[in-house]
Amino acid sequence: MAGTQAGQSGRTTYLELSQENGSAHKFYEVTIDGTTVTVRYGRIGVDGQRQTSAFPTTGKAEAAAAKKIAEKVRKGYAPAVRGRRAARPVTRRQVASAPSTARSTAPVLWRFRTGASAFGIHVDEDRCWVGNQRGDVYNLGHDGEVLAHYSLPDGVKCLVADDFWIYAGCDDGRVYDLSSKVPFAAYEIADDVDIFWLDIHDGVLSVADRDGGLTVIDHEDELQWHRDSSGNSAWMVRADDHTVYHGHSHGVTAYAADGARQLWSTATNGNVLFGWQEQNAVYAGTGRRVVQRLSKDTGAIEATYRCDAAVYSCASSPGGRYVFAGDSSSSVYCFTADGTRLWKLGTGGGSALSMQYHNERLYIVSTDGTLVCVDATEAAINAAQSGAVPVAADIKLAAALPTFAPLTTAAAVPTVSAVPAVGSGVVVECVQESGRVRVHVVSEGYEPGWNVQFPRAIRQPGARYVVDALHSSTRGFYRVRGEIKRLV
């Protein structure tokens, strides 16, 4: 194999793909050690991610390695010397924020400063989540009390929810599950996909990237399908049971959930910078000062919501009764469903990069890294427009707040020495299948042939674990809920 070097532990082939004026600046390394093939990949200048596969014979290991290398060479990778090319900075969403042009300031109830620009936000019945470009994710109550802190390895691009599960998409190319006490990498995006935004629906991950592409990956990190749009800089992706909605520089395109066909494509009034969805419509915030509501069925533009500057984020109240927008001039807006503007107020800080409405409150995260809770009741807004706003509470971190880092090794998993009683836990086992380590259920009452979505960092053939609970997906696999312990 070209570029192969012999070493004490095996033979290694090292390749790089680096484009002077493009997004690619990546390496791909394959090491053969007897019947084992280890792949290491990532951005040039970092250690990257590793995947190890075992094969029944050295011949099969050689053949698998050769196939992997040939695939990369076809994509433009070439033999290189490790260390000669320097690292490049990770792609960051470049945003500017100007002072608000609104006459009045929004009625902010409380604010929490995360310390770095923040894109990620999710709000549900129990919690508020915010993630920033330093990799910090905070979990807060609706009164602003900080309940937990997660420290992820790289900047958080976005936070998304899929039923009970909360996921953080990061600049290291991984998607972390934050639903358990200790976070873990649930997905590892292909090394040639530069994440801009993502969504997860029923365990299936959809990724919008810098080049305008859309990549769909299943619960085992295996590619389902990929489509290239007519535009670039794809910041929007939303998914439901039947469709994936992809926003890019030329508009919004809808694909069938299985990727078999394009359903519709609609040009929007400007490049799409953010997206939101309700049951029957998707919303696209654009660089040309508007949010547009599109029918999920046909792609027809049903309403336009006009702002005074580029729209960085948008959201709606349930059913789309009210539509909210945040612009590049640190203002927030509220519209009726038909596009009538009800109000425009200043955020009192930076521009809203993401937002969500929940129970008559508008939660925004901004360019200055602040999570802000706005009282969006009619009475509070009317008072604010008259100049009467509450004194916002500045939320502080508790001195003893614990910090949770991702699970990276099997040694970090707590152990249990006895099989749990029926109803108090589920036993799963790591098994070798076709060169990959899968996880199946051992406990009775479950489908033995279904895979379990499980942290790759702790998968070891033969190892058994106890999990608090498993939930079935309509796609024929199980998802872990609660704590994971190793059975010894």
N, C-alpha and C positions, 0 to 999 in steps of 0.2 A: 504494500500500500504506500502511495506517495506520502512523503513527509513523516514516515513511521520511524520511531526511535526505539531502540531496545533498552530495557532497564531491568533492574533486579526483580521488579514485581510484574513485568510483562512488557508488551509493546504498546506504545502510545502514538496516536495520530492526532496532531493539533492543527486546527483550521481556523481561519478568521474571515470575516466579512466586514469590510469597513468602507463606507461611502463618504467621500469628502463633503458632498452637499446633500446627503440623505440622512435618514434616521438610523441606518444600520451601523453598528460599531460593536460587533459581537464575536464571540469565539465558540468553538465546538470541539471538544476533545473526547476521543474514544480510546479506552485502555482495555486490552485483552490480557487476562491472567488465567490461563488454563481454560476452564469452562465458564468463566465469569467475564462479563463485559460491563464496564463502568463508563457511563457518559457524564461528562461535566460540561456545562454550558452557561452562558450569561453574557453580561456586558464586559468588554475588555477592561481589565484593570481591577476586577473584583474576583473573589473566589468562585462565585457562581453556585449553581445547583447541581446535585448529583443524583443519578439514577443507576442502580446496579441490577443486572439481570443474570440469572444462572441458566445454563443450558446442559442438556444431557451429555454432549460430547464436545471436544475442542473444535471439531469441524463445524458443528452448528453455531458455536460461538463466533468462529472466524467468519462464517457466512453472514450472521446477523450484523457484525461490526462492519463488514464490507458494504452491506446494504445501507446502513446508517450514513456512512461516509459518502457513498455515491449520491444519496439524496441531498446531502448538504452541498456537494460539489455542483450538482445541477442547479442549485439555488444561488450559486456564485461564490461560495466559500472556497478558499484556496489555502494550501500549506503555508504556515507562517512560523516565525520564531517567537515563542512566548516572551513577553516583556518588552518587545521593541516598540510597540504602539502604546501610547499613553491613554489613560482613561479619559472619557469625555463626561461632562455633566449629564445627569439624567434629564429627560424631557420634562419640563415643568410648564404648567399652563401659565402663560404670560398674561397678566391682567393689570390694568391701571385703574385707579380709583380717584375720582375728582370730588370736591365738596358738593353737597346736595344743593340743588336749586329750589328745593321746597321751602315754603315760608315757615312751616311748623315742623316740629320734631315728633316722631312716633312716641306713643305712651309705653316706654320700656319698663317692664316690671323688674327684670334682673338681667345682669350680663355676667358672663364668665370669660375671662381672657385666657386663651390656651397658650399664648406665647409665640405662635407662628401662623402664617396664612392658612385658612381652613376651607376645605371643599366639602368634607364629609359630614352629613347630618342624617339622623333618622330619629323619628319621634313615634312612640306607640303609647298604649294605655298606661304603661308603668314607668317608662324611662325616656330620657333624651340622650342621644349619642352624638358626639362630635369628634372628628379626627382631623389632625393638622399635618402640615408638610414636614414636621420633625418625626412623624411616626407615633405621636401621642394620640390615644383614643381615651376619651373620658365618658363615663356613664353618670348621668345626673338624674335626680328626681325632678318632677315638674315644678317644685318650689326652688330649684336651683342647687339643692344640696349635692355635692360631689360624692358619689358612692363607690366608684372604682376607677382605676387608671391602668391602661394597657400600654406597654411600650413595644411597638413594632419596629422591625429593622429598617424601614424606609418610609418616605412620605406617603400619607394616605391620600389616594386619588378620590375615593368615594366610599360611602357606607350604604349598603343596601340590605333590605330585609326579605326573607323568603319564609313566610309563615313565622314559626318561632325563631328561626335562625337569623343571626345578624352577621354580616360579612363586611370585611374591610379590604378593598383593593389597593395594593401598595405599589410603589415605584420599583420594588425589587422583583416584580413580575409574579408575585404570589397573591392569593386571596385567602385571608385568614378568617376562620370561624371564631367568633367572639361569644358564642352562646353558652359555653361551659366556663367553669372557673378559670381554666388555663387555656388561652387561645392556641390554635394550631393551624398550620397551612393546609387548607382544604383543597385548593387548586393551585397548580403551577402552570402559568400560561406559557405557550410555546415561545422559544427564545427569539423568534422573528416577528413577534407581535408586540408593538409598542402601545401599551394600554393608555387610552384617554378616559374611557368610562366603561362601566359594566353594569349588568343586571343579572339576577339569578331568579329563576322561576322553576319550582318543583325540582330543584337540584341541578338544573341545566344552566350553565354559565354562558352568557352572551357578552362579547367584548367588542367595543368600538375602538378603533385605533387611529393613530396619527395620519396614516396614509388613506383614510377613508374606508378601510376594510371592516368587515363584520365577521367575527369568528365565533363559532358555537362549539362548546366543549361539554362532555358529559361528566358524571360524578367520578369517573375514574381517570380524569384528565385526558381522555381520548377525543381527538378531533371528530366532530360530527359533520360539520360543513363550514365553508368559507365563501363569502361573496365580496367582490370589490364594487364599491359604489361609483357613481359618475363624478363624485366630489372628493374632497379630502377633509382632514381635521374633523373627524367624526366624534363629537362630544356627547351625542345623545344615543342611548339605546334603552328601550323598554320592551318588556316581554309579557305576554299573557298565555292562556292555554293554547291558543291557536296561531299566534302571530308574533313576530319580532319586528319592532319599529326602530328604524335606523336613521338618525339625523346627521347630516354632513353639510359641507359647504354649498351644495346645490339644492338641498331640501330634505325631505323625509321619504324613505323607501320602506315598504312593508313586505316581509317575506313570510311564507308559510313556516310554521314552527319546525317542520322537518327539513326546511331548506330546499324543498323540491321545486318551488317556483316563486317568482316575484308576483305579489298580489297587486300592488300599485306603487306609483312614484309621483310625488307632488313637489313642484318647485315652490319654495317659500319666499317670502319677501325678505331676503337676506340669508346669510350663512347661519346655520343652527348652532347655538351656543349652549343650550340646555333643553331638557325635555321632561315632561310630566305626563302621567296617564290617569284617566278615569275609566269606568267600565266601557263606555262607548266612544271615547275620544282620546286623542293624544294632543299635547300642547307643545309647541316649539317656540322657544324664546330665541330671537335672532339679533344679529349685529346691526340691523336696520331699524331698531327702536320699536319692534312690535313683538307681541306674542300672538301666534295663530293657532286656532283650534281646528283639528282635522278629524273627520269621521274615520273611525277605525275600519268601517266596512268598505268605503270607497276612496278614501284619501281626500275627499272634497274639503276645501277650506270653509268652515261653517261660521267662524267669527274671527275678528281681528281686534286686538287690544293694543292701543297706541300709547307708547311711553315717550319720554323726551330725550332718551339716550339709549345706547346699546343695552340689550337685555342680557344680564348675566345669569338670571335664574327665574324660575316661575313655579307656581303651585296652584292648587285649587282647594276649595272646601269640598266635602263629600258631594258627589253628583255634579260638580262643576257650577254650583250656585254662585259662588264668588271665585274670581280668578285674581291671583296675586303675582306681582313681578318685582324684581330688583334690578336696578340699572347700574351703569358704570359711574354714575354721579352720586352714589350713596343715598339714593331715594328708593322708597318702596311704594307700590301702587296697589289699589284694589279696584276691580271692575265687576259689574254685573255680568251674567252669562252672555248677554248679547253684545258686550263690548263697551257699555257706558262706564266712563271713569267716575268712581265714587270719591276717591281721595288719593292724594300724593303727599307723603311725609318723609322727612329726613330720618335716616337710621340713627343719627347721633354718633356714628362711627364710620367704618369703611363700607364698601359696596358689598351687597349680599351675593356670595358666590353659590350658595345653595339655600333652599328654604323649604319649610313644610308647615302646613296649617293643621292644628289639632285643638279641638274643643275651644273654639273662639280665641285661640292664641296663635300668633304667627312666630315661628322660630326661624331665625336666620343665622348663618355663619358668614363671616366677612373676610375681606382682604387683610384686615389687621388681626385676624385670628380670634375674633370674639364671637361667642355664642350669645345671641340676644333673644330674649323672650318678650314679645310685644303683645299687649292687651288689645285684641282686635274686636272687642265688643263695640256696638254702635255708640254707646254712651262714652266710652273711653276715647274713641276716635273723634267724636264731636267736641269733647273737652280739649283734646290735643290741638284741634284746628283753631280753637279759641286761645291757645297758648297755655292751657292748664295741663301739665303732665305730672305723673307721680315721680318721686325721687327713686331712681333705679337702684336696686341693691347690687353691690359689687360682690360677687361670690368669691370666696377664698378657698384654697385647697386646705384640707385638714392635714395637720402635721403628721399624723400616723396613718395616712391613707396608703394602703398597700399597692404595689405596682406588680402587674402580671406580665411576664415575658412569654413569648411563644414556646411551646413544647418542641424541643429539637432532638432529643435522644430518648431511647427506651429507659435509660438509667434515671431519668427525671420523673418517671411515672410512679406514683405511689403503688405499693403492692398489697395484695390480700392473699392469705394462705388457704382459704376455704371457698369452695363453690357456694355461692349465695343460695339461700332458701328460695323456693318458687315465689315469684312475685316481688323479690327484693333486688333483682339485678339480672342481667342477661350475659351469658358467656359467648364470646366470639373467638375465632381462631384464625391465625394467618396461615395461608396455604400457598404453595408454589404452583402456578398454573401458566404454562406456555411462556416461561421466562419472566413472568411477573408475579409479584406477591399480592394475592387477593385476600380479602377477609370475609369469612362466612360465619353463620350463626351455628353454635353448638347446642344451645338450649332448645328444648322441645317447644313446639307451638309456632315455629317460624319456618319460612321456606328455606330449606338447606342449600338450594342452588343459587339464591340471590346473593349478590355482593353487598358488603357494608361499606359505606363511605367512611373512611378511617384515616387518621394522620399517617402520611407516608413515612415520616421520620421515625416511627416506632414499629413499623411492620418488619417482622422477622419470622421466617418460616418456622412453624411449630409453636410460636408464642401464643398464649391465650390471655385474653383480657376480659374483665368484667366491666360492663357499662351500666349506667343507671336505667336507661331505657332505649328502645329502638322504635323508630317510626317508619312505616312503609311509604314508599313513593308510588304514585300511579305508573311510574316508568319501570318498576320492577327492581328496586333496590331498597336498602335500609339506610336510615340516617341516625347518627348517634345523638342522644340528648342526655346531658348531665355529665358527671365525672367518669373518667376512665381510670381503671386500676389494673395492674398486671397480676395475673394469677400465678403464684409460685408454689 
